[in-house]
Every structure is written in C-alpha cells, then in structure tokens.
Amino acid sequence: MTEPQHSEPSPPEVEPERPAVQWPEAPVPTGDPLVDRALSLLDGVVDSPVPDHGELYSGVHDGLLEALDAEPGLPAPPQSSPRPEGDS
C-alpha cells in the first residue's frame, strides 16, 4: 500500500497593493457660470462612493449640455433640481 503524499499548505494569496488614486486639482473657473456650475459637481467625486460616480458624471454631462444650449450673454437660469422618482 502506498502512503498518501502530504504537501505543504499553500500560503494565503495576498492581493497586490493598489496604487493611491491621484485626483486632479479643482478646475480653473472658465468665466461661464453654467460651465462652472456643471464642473463644480466634480468637487464631490472624491468623497462619494464609486457606485455613485455614474450619477455624478451624468449631472456634469447634463449641466454642460445645458451650457451649450443656452443663449450666449443671457443670465444663467436657476439650477434645476432632480425630480423625485415617480414624477412625470
């Protein structure tokens, strides 16, 4: 009869250390109130959880579209607030 071979227990796998995230500096004001307001939303990205980044970037995108659609020289409209779910 042969004896079972015992192998050394394998060491636990260690995850490689992830590099620290290097966030860009705050954007320089553009002088366009609509663009600056849209870009100001990026201030919250550092402190928000990653799953929330998509919504945050969507808000920046929508704000920049609003700036592109605005008539030049007119005052910025009041900041729109998201509608509660279920409203049409």
N, CA, C and O atoms as CSV, one atom per row, in Angstrom:
chain,resi,resn,atom,element,x,y,z
A,1,MET,N,N,0.820,-1.146,0.000
A,1,MET,CA,C,0.000,0.000,0.000
A,1,MET,C,C,0.891,1.246,0.000
A,1,MET,O,O,1.948,1.270,0.630
A,2,THR,N,N,0.444,2.269,-0.714
A,2,THR,CA,C,1.262,3.489,-0.761
A,2,THR,C,C,0.713,4.490,0.241
A,2,THR,O,O,-0.490,4.560,0.496
A,3,GLU,N,N,1.608,5.237,0.781
A,3,GLU,CA,C,1.219,6.249,1.754
A,3,GLU,C,C,0.760,7.512,1.037
A,3,GLU,O,O,1.347,7.881,0.019
A,4,PRO,N,N,-0.278,8.189,1.540
A,4,PRO,CA,C,-0.689,9.443,0.895
A,4,PRO,C,C,0.419,10.477,1.023
A,4,PRO,O,O,1.097,10.582,2.045
A,5,GLN,N,N,0.570,11.221,-0.036
A,5,GLN,CA,C,1.601,12.258,-0.010
A,5,GLN,C,C,1.004,13.522,0.578
A,5,GLN,O,O,-0.077,13.964,0.189
A,6,HIS,N,N,1.719,14.081,1.504
A,6,HIS,CA,C,1.281,15.325,2.131
A,6,HIS,C,C,2.085,16.463,1.527
A,6,HIS,O,O,3.315,16.424,1.485
A,7,SER,N,N,1.384,17.456,1.070
A,7,SER,CA,C,2.098,18.617,0.540
A,7,SER,C,C,1.993,19.751,1.550
A,7,SER,O,O,1.093,19.786,2.389
A,8,GLU,N,N,2.914,20.647,1.445
A,8,GLU,CA,C,2.914,21.804,2.332
A,8,GLU,C,C,1.661,22.631,2.040
A,8,GLU,O,O,1.273,22.780,0.881
A,9,PRO,N,N,1.035,23.164,3.073
A,9,PRO,CA,C,-0.127,24.021,2.806
A,9,PRO,C,C,0.332,25.260,2.036
A,9,PRO,O,O,1.379,25.841,2.319
A,10,SER,N,N,-0.474,25.638,1.068
A,10,SER,CA,C,-0.092,26.810,0.278
A,10,SER,C,C,-0.372,28.070,1.095
A,10,SER,O,O,-1.357,28.145,1.830
A,11,PRO,N,N,0.506,29.051,0.952
A,11,PRO,CA,C,0.299,30.292,1.718
A,11,PRO,C,C,-0.940,31.028,1.196
A,11,PRO,O,O,-1.292,30.909,0.022
A,12,PRO,N,N,-1.581,31.772,2.061
A,12,PRO,CA,C,-2.771,32.505,1.598
A,12,PRO,C,C,-2.368,33.519,0.523
A,12,PRO,O,O,-1.302,34.132,0.577
A,13,GLU,N,N,-3.263,33.666,-0.447
A,13,GLU,CA,C,-2.966,34.607,-1.526
A,13,GLU,C,C,-3.105,36.030,-1.003
A,13,GLU,O,O,-4.062,36.363,-0.304
A,14,VAL,N,N,-2.145,36.847,-1.349
A,14,VAL,CA,C,-2.150,38.230,-0.917
A,14,VAL,C,C,-2.470,39.094,-2.128
A,14,VAL,O,O,-1.835,38.983,-3.178
A,15,GLU,N,N,-3.475,39.965,-1.960
A,15,GLU,CA,C,-3.820,40.873,-3.055
A,15,GLU,C,C,-2.729,41.913,-3.198
A,15,GLU,O,O,-2.222,42.432,-2.203
A,16,PRO,N,N,-2.367,42.221,-4.441
A,16,PRO,CA,C,-1.359,43.268,-4.607
A,16,PRO,C,C,-1.911,44.611,-4.134
A,16,PRO,O,O,-3.104,44.885,-4.257
A,17,GLU,N,N,-1.040,45.423,-3.605
A,17,GLU,CA,C,-1.460,46.725,-3.108
A,17,GLU,C,C,-1.847,47.615,-4.278
A,17,GLU,O,O,-1.125,47.696,-5.272
A,18,ARG,N,N,-2.981,48.279,-4.159
A,18,ARG,CA,C,-3.448,49.161,-5.225
A,18,ARG,C,C,-2.797,50.523,-5.065
A,18,ARG,O,O,-2.600,51.002,-3.949
A,19,PRO,N,N,-2.467,51.139,-6.185
A,19,PRO,CA,C,-1.873,52.484,-6.074
A,19,PRO,C,C,-2.902,53.480,-5.579
A,19,PRO,O,O,-4.099,53.319,-5.816
A,20,ALA,N,N,-2.440,54.497,-4.899
A,20,ALA,CA,C,-3.338,55.535,-4.397
A,20,ALA,C,C,-3.924,56.308,-5.576
A,20,ALA,O,O,-3.245,56.559,-6.572
A,21,VAL,N,N,-5.179,56.674,-5.447
A,21,VAL,CA,C,-5.842,57.441,-6.502
A,21,VAL,C,C,-5.302,58.866,-6.461
A,21,VAL,O,O,-5.240,59.491,-5.402
A,22,GLN,N,N,-4.920,59.361,-7.617
A,22,GLN,CA,C,-4.450,60.737,-7.706
A,22,GLN,C,C,-5.540,61.561,-8.383
A,22,GLN,O,O,-5.724,61.483,-9.598
A,23,TRP,N,N,-6.252,62.341,-7.599
A,23,TRP,CA,C,-7.345,63.151,-8.119
A,23,TRP,C,C,-6.777,64.413,-8.737
A,23,TRP,O,O,-5.805,64.976,-8.234
A,24,PRO,N,N,-7.384,64.858,-9.828
A,24,PRO,CA,C,-6.919,66.117,-10.419
A,24,PRO,C,C,-7.268,67.290,-9.507
A,24,PRO,O,O,-8.161,67.204,-8.663
A,25,GLU,N,N,-6.546,68.374,-9.700
A,25,GLU,CA,C,-6.836,69.574,-8.922
A,25,GLU,C,C,-8.185,70.136,-9.364
A,25,GLU,O,O,-8.708,69.786,-10.422
A,26,ALA,N,N,-8.731,71.012,-8.531
A,26,ALA,CA,C,-10.017,71.638,-8.855
A,26,ALA,C,C,-9.902,72.386,-10.177
A,26,ALA,O,O,-8.873,73.003,-10.456
A,27,PRO,N,N,-10.959,72.333,-10.995
A,27,PRO,CA,C,-10.891,73.034,-12.282
A,27,PRO,C,C,-10.782,74.541,-12.098
A,27,PRO,O,O,-11.323,75.114,-11.152
A,28,VAL,N,N,-10.078,75.157,-13.012
A,28,VAL,CA,C,-9.946,76.611,-13.017
A,28,VAL,C,C,-11.261,77.190,-13.539
A,28,VAL,O,O,-11.785,76.706,-14.542
A,29,PRO,N,N,-11.801,78.216,-12.880
A,29,PRO,CA,C,-13.062,78.790,-13.366
A,29,PRO,C,C,-12.944,79.234,-14.826
A,29,PRO,O,O,-11.926,79.784,-15.248
A,30,THR,N,N,-13.997,78.983,-15.572
A,30,THR,CA,C,-13.993,79.308,-17.001
A,30,THR,C,C,-14.541,80.695,-17.272
A,30,THR,O,O,-14.302,81.262,-18.338
A,31,GLY,N,N,-15.269,81.244,-16.320
A,31,GLY,CA,C,-15.916,82.532,-16.547
A,31,GLY,C,C,-17.341,82.376,-17.056
A,31,GLY,O,O,-18.099,83.345,-17.083
A,32,ASP,N,N,-17.708,81.178,-17.455
A,32,ASP,CA,C,-19.080,80.908,-17.895
A,32,ASP,C,C,-19.803,80.282,-16.702
A,32,ASP,O,O,-19.449,79.186,-16.266
A,33,PRO,N,N,-20.824,80.981,-16.171
A,33,PRO,CA,C,-21.462,80.467,-14.957
A,33,PRO,C,C,-22.083,79.085,-15.117
A,33,PRO,O,O,-22.067,78.299,-14.169
A,34,LEU,N,N,-22.626,78.767,-16.279
A,34,LEU,CA,C,-23.233,77.446,-16.471
A,34,LEU,C,C,-22.171,76.346,-16.498
A,34,LEU,O,O,-22.353,75.281,-15.907
A,35,VAL,N,N,-21.075,76.611,-17.179
A,35,VAL,CA,C,-19.996,75.617,-17.237
A,35,VAL,C,C,-19.381,75.443,-15.853
A,35,VAL,O,O,-19.142,74.321,-15.407
A,36,ASP,N,N,-19.125,76.565,-15.177
A,36,ASP,CA,C,-18.530,76.482,-13.841
A,36,ASP,C,C,-19.441,75.734,-12.870
A,36,ASP,O,O,-18.966,74.966,-12.033
A,37,ARG,N,N,-20.750,75.960,-12.983
A,37,ARG,CA,C,-21.692,75.262,-12.104
A,37,ARG,C,C,-21.656,73.755,-12.400
A,37,ARG,O,O,-21.661,72.945,-11.473
A,38,ALA,N,N,-21.620,73.382,-13.671
A,38,ALA,CA,C,-21.572,71.957,-14.026
A,38,ALA,C,C,-20.281,71.315,-13.508
A,38,ALA,O,O,-20.309,70.218,-12.949
A,39,LEU,N,N,-19.159,72.000,-13.695
A,39,LEU,CA,C,-17.874,71.443,-13.263
A,39,LEU,C,C,-17.751,71.398,-11.743
A,39,LEU,O,O,-16.995,70.588,-11.207
A,40,SER,N,N,-18.491,72.263,-11.045
A,40,SER,CA,C,-18.416,72.262,-9.585
A,40,SER,C,C,-18.945,70.955,-8.994
A,40,SER,O,O,-18.615,70.608,-7.860
A,41,LEU,N,N,-19.761,70.234,-9.756
A,41,LEU,CA,C,-20.263,68.935,-9.278
A,41,LEU,C,C,-19.123,67.937,-9.083
A,41,LEU,O,O,-19.242,66.989,-8.306
A,42,LEU,N,N,-18.026,68.157,-9.790
A,42,LEU,CA,C,-16.892,67.244,-9.662
A,42,LEU,C,C,-16.232,67.336,-8.297
A,42,LEU,O,O,-15.486,66.434,-7.914
A,43,ASP,N,N,-16.491,68.409,-7.554
A,43,ASP,CA,C,-15.917,68.538,-6.211
A,43,ASP,C,C,-16.335,67.381,-5.310
A,43,ASP,O,O,-15.594,67.019,-4.396
A,44,GLY,N,N,-17.495,66.798,-5.546
A,44,GLY,CA,C,-17.998,65.733,-4.690
A,44,GLY,C,C,-17.518,64.340,-5.060
A,44,GLY,O,O,-17.800,63.387,-4.333
A,45,VAL,N,N,-16.802,64.192,-6.167
A,45,VAL,CA,C,-16.423,62.856,-6.618
A,45,VAL,C,C,-15.437,62.183,-5.667
A,45,VAL,O,O,-15.480,60.965,-5.498
A,46,VAL,N,N,-14.564,62.949,-5.054
A,46,VAL,CA,C,-13.551,62.359,-4.174
A,46,VAL,C,C,-14.193,61.674,-2.971
A,46,VAL,O,O,-13.740,60.612,-2.545
A,47,ASP,N,N,-15.237,62.274,-2.429
A,47,ASP,CA,C,-15.855,61.746,-1.208
A,47,ASP,C,C,-17.021,60.808,-1.464
A,47,ASP,O,O,-17.536,60.202,-0.525
A,48,SER,N,N,-17.450,60.674,-2.715
A,48,SER,CA,C,-18.609,59.823,-2.990
A,48,SER,C,C,-18.166,58.399,-3.321
A,48,SER,O,O,-17.098,58.202,-3.900
A,49,PRO,N,N,-18.980,57.408,-2.958
A,49,PRO,CA,C,-18.644,56.024,-3.282
A,49,PRO,C,C,-18.665,55.804,-4.800
A,49,PRO,O,O,-19.429,56.449,-5.518
A,50,VAL,N,N,-17.837,54.909,-5.265
A,50,VAL,CA,C,-17.711,54.652,-6.702
A,50,VAL,C,C,-19.059,54.355,-7.365
A,50,VAL,O,O,-19.295,54.843,-8.471
A,51,PRO,N,N,-19.952,53.580,-6.746
A,51,PRO,CA,C,-21.241,53.332,-7.413
A,51,PRO,C,C,-22.035,54.611,-7.699
A,51,PRO,O,O,-22.899,54.612,-8.576
A,52,ASP,N,N,-21.757,55.696,-6.974
A,52,ASP,CA,C,-22.470,56.953,-7.186
A,52,ASP,C,C,-21.822,57.827,-8.265
A,52,ASP,O,O,-22.405,58.837,-8.660
A,53,HIS,N,N,-20.651,57.467,-8.742
A,53,HIS,CA,C,-19.942,58.292,-9.720
A,53,HIS,C,C,-20.710,58.436,-11.024
A,53,HIS,O,O,-20.674,59.502,-11.638
A,54,GLY,N,N,-21.395,57.404,-11.455
A,54,GLY,CA,C,-22.144,57.471,-12.708
A,54,GLY,C,C,-23.191,58.564,-12.662
A,54,GLY,O,O,-23.339,59.328,-13.616
A,55,GLU,N,N,-23.917,58.643,-11.562
A,55,GLU,CA,C,-24.939,59.682,-11.410
A,55,GLU,C,C,-24.293,61.070,-11.367
A,55,GLU,O,O,-24.810,62.024,-11.949
A,56,LEU,N,N,-23.167,61.168,-10.676
A,56,LEU,CA,C,-22.470,62.439,-10.577
A,56,LEU,C,C,-21.991,62.898,-11.962
A,56,LEU,O,O,-22.187,64.054,-12.336
A,57,TYR,N,N,-21.367,61.996,-12.712
A,57,TYR,CA,C,-20.876,62.346,-14.050
A,57,TYR,C,C,-22.040,62.664,-14.991
A,57,TYR,O,O,-21.906,63.504,-15.881
A,58,SER,N,N,-23.171,62.001,-14.799
A,58,SER,CA,C,-24.344,62.295,-15.601
A,58,SER,C,C,-24.817,63.724,-15.338
A,58,SER,O,O,-25.225,64.426,-16.263
A,59,GLY,N,N,-24.762,64.144,-14.093
A,59,GLY,CA,C,-25.138,65.518,-13.748
A,59,GLY,C,C,-24.209,66.536,-14.385
A,59,GLY,O,O,-24.649,67.584,-14.858
A,60,VAL,N,N,-22.904,66.217,-14.395
A,60,VAL,CA,C,-21.934,67.103,-15.051
A,60,VAL,C,C,-22.257,67.176,-16.542
A,60,VAL,O,O,-22.274,68.259,-17.128
A,61,HIS,N,N,-22.506,66.042,-17.137
A,61,HIS,CA,C,-22.829,65.986,-18.569
A,61,HIS,C,C,-24.066,66.815,-18.881
A,61,HIS,O,O,-24.068,67.609,-19.821
A,62,ASP,N,N,-25.122,66.627,-18.086
A,62,ASP,CA,C,-26.363,67.370,-18.315
A,62,ASP,C,C,-26.139,68.875,-18.149
A,62,ASP,O,O,-26.686,69.675,-18.909
A,63,GLY,N,N,-25.336,69.254,-17.156
A,63,GLY,CA,C,-25.043,70.668,-16.943
A,63,GLY,C,C,-24.267,71.271,-18.104
A,63,GLY,O,O,-24.511,72.413,-18.495
A,64,LEU,N,N,-23.328,70.502,-18.654
A,64,LEU,CA,C,-22.566,71.005,-19.803
A,64,LEU,C,C,-23.454,71.106,-21.040
A,64,LEU,O,O,-23.304,72.034,-21.834
A,65,LEU,N,N,-24.379,70.159,-21.210
A,65,LEU,CA,C,-25.329,70.266,-22.323
A,65,LEU,C,C,-26.203,71.508,-22.166
A,65,LEU,O,O,-26.494,72.200,-23.141
A,66,GLU,N,N,-26.618,71.781,-20.932
A,66,GLU,CA,C,-27.425,72.971,-20.657
A,66,GLU,C,C,-26.633,74.225,-21.034
A,66,GLU,O,O,-27.187,75.165,-21.605
A,67,ALA,N,N,-25.338,74.234,-20.712
A,67,ALA,CA,C,-24.489,75.380,-21.049
A,67,ALA,C,C,-24.365,75.535,-22.563
A,67,ALA,O,O,-24.368,76.655,-23.074
A,68,LEU,N,N,-24.256,74.425,-23.278
A,68,LEU,CA,C,-24.153,74.501,-24.737
A,68,LEU,C,C,-25.445,74.992,-25.376
A,68,LEU,O,O,-25.412,75.675,-26.400
A,69,ASP,N,N,-26.577,74.648,-24.778
A,69,ASP,CA,C,-27.874,75.027,-25.338
A,69,ASP,C,C,-28.291,76.448,-24.969
A,69,ASP,O,O,-29.216,76.996,-25.568
A,70,ALA,N,N,-27.616,77.051,-23.985
A,70,ALA,CA,C,-28.007,78.378,-23.508
A,70,ALA,C,C,-27.654,79.448,-24.536
A,70,ALA,O,O,-26.704,79.312,-25.306
A,71,GLU,N,N,-28.441,80.503,-24.520
A,71,GLU,CA,C,-28.164,81.649,-25.377
A,71,GLU,C,C,-26.974,82.415,-24.799
A,71,GLU,O,O,-26.971,82.729,-23.609
A,72,PRO,N,N,-25.977,82.717,-25.608
A,72,PRO,CA,C,-24.826,83.479,-25.085
A,72,PRO,C,C,-25.266,84.847,-24.572
A,72,PRO,O,O,-26.116,85.505,-25.172
A,73,GLY,N,N,-24.682,85.261,-23.466
A,73,GLY,CA,C,-24.946,86.587,-22.927
A,73,GLY,C,C,-26.148,86.671,-22.020
A,73,GLY,O,O,-26.327,87.687,-21.349
A,74,LEU,N,N,-26.976,85.654,-21.968
A,74,LEU,CA,C,-28.123,85.681,-21.068
A,74,LEU,C,C,-27.705,85.185,-19.691
A,74,LEU,O,O,-26.787,84.372,-19.584
A,75,PRO,N,N,-28.361,85.657,-18.638
A,75,PRO,CA,C,-28.006,85.162,-17.303
A,75,PRO,C,C,-28.317,83.670,-17.181
A,75,PRO,O,O,-29.204,83.141,-17.852
A,76,ALA,N,N,-27.579,83.025,-16.324
A,76,ALA,CA,C,-27.773,81.586,-16.113
A,76,ALA,C,C,-29.128,81.345,-15.460
A,76,ALA,O,O,-29.494,82.044,-14.514
A,77,PRO,N,N,-29.878,80.357,-15.959
A,77,PRO,CA,C,-31.152,80.023,-15.309
A,77,PRO,C,C,-30.881,79.402,-13.944
A,77,PRO,O,O,-29.781,78.906,-13.698
A,78,PRO,N,N,-31.879,79.423,-13.047
A,78,PRO,CA,C,-31.676,78.798,-11.742
A,78,PRO,C,C,-31.333,77.325,-11.915
A,78,PRO,O,O,-31.788,76.666,-12.850
A,79,GLN,N,N,-30.521,76.825,-10.991
A,79,GLN,CA,C,-30.089,75.428,-11.076
A,79,GLN,C,C,-31.299,74.534,-10.927
A,79,GLN,O,O,-32.095,74.679,-9.999
A,80,SER,N,N,-31.422,73.588,-11.878
A,80,SER,CA,C,-32.549,72.667,-11.824
A,80,SER,C,C,-32.271,71.598,-10.788
A,80,SER,O,O,-31.137,71.149,-10.628
A,81,SER,N,N,-33.317,71.197,-10.085
A,81,SER,CA,C,-33.173,70.134,-9.089
A,81,SER,C,C,-33.791,68.877,-9.670
A,81,SER,O,O,-34.773,68.947,-10.410
A,82,PRO,N,N,-33.211,67.707,-9.331
A,82,PRO,CA,C,-33.773,66.459,-9.863
A,82,PRO,C,C,-35.188,66.260,-9.357
A,82,PRO,O,O,-35.510,66.577,-8.212
A,83,ARG,N,N,-36.017,65.735,-10.224
A,83,ARG,CA,C,-37.411,65.443,-9.842
A,83,ARG,C,C,-37.445,64.174,-9.032
A,83,ARG,O,O,-36.671,63.252,-9.292
A,84,PRO,N,N,-38.336,64.104,-8.045
A,84,PRO,CA,C,-38.470,62.852,-7.275
A,84,PRO,C,C,-38.929,61.729,-8.182
A,84,PRO,O,O,-39.635,61.959,-9.164
A,85,GLU,N,N,-38.530,60.524,-7.854
A,85,GLU,CA,C,-38.934,59.374,-8.653
A,85,GLU,C,C,-40.441,59.255,-8.674
A,85,GLU,O,O,-41.109,59.517,-7.673
A,86,GLY,N,N,-40.978,58.858,-9.820
A,86,GLY,CA,C,-42.409,58.678,-9.949
A,86,GLY,C,C,-43.087,59.875,-10.564
A,86,GLY,O,O,-44.211,59.762,-11.055
A,87,ASP,N,N,-42.414,61.055,-10.551
A,87,ASP,CA,C,-42.998,62.239,-11.200
A,87,ASP,C,C,-42.761,62.157,-12.687
A,87,ASP,O,O,-41.713,61.683,-13.125
A,88,SER,N,N,-43.721,62.611,-13.471
A,88,SER,CA,C,-43.567,62.599,-14.918
A,88,SER,C,C,-43.591,63.991,-15.450
A,88,SER,O,O,-43.474,64.193,-16.658
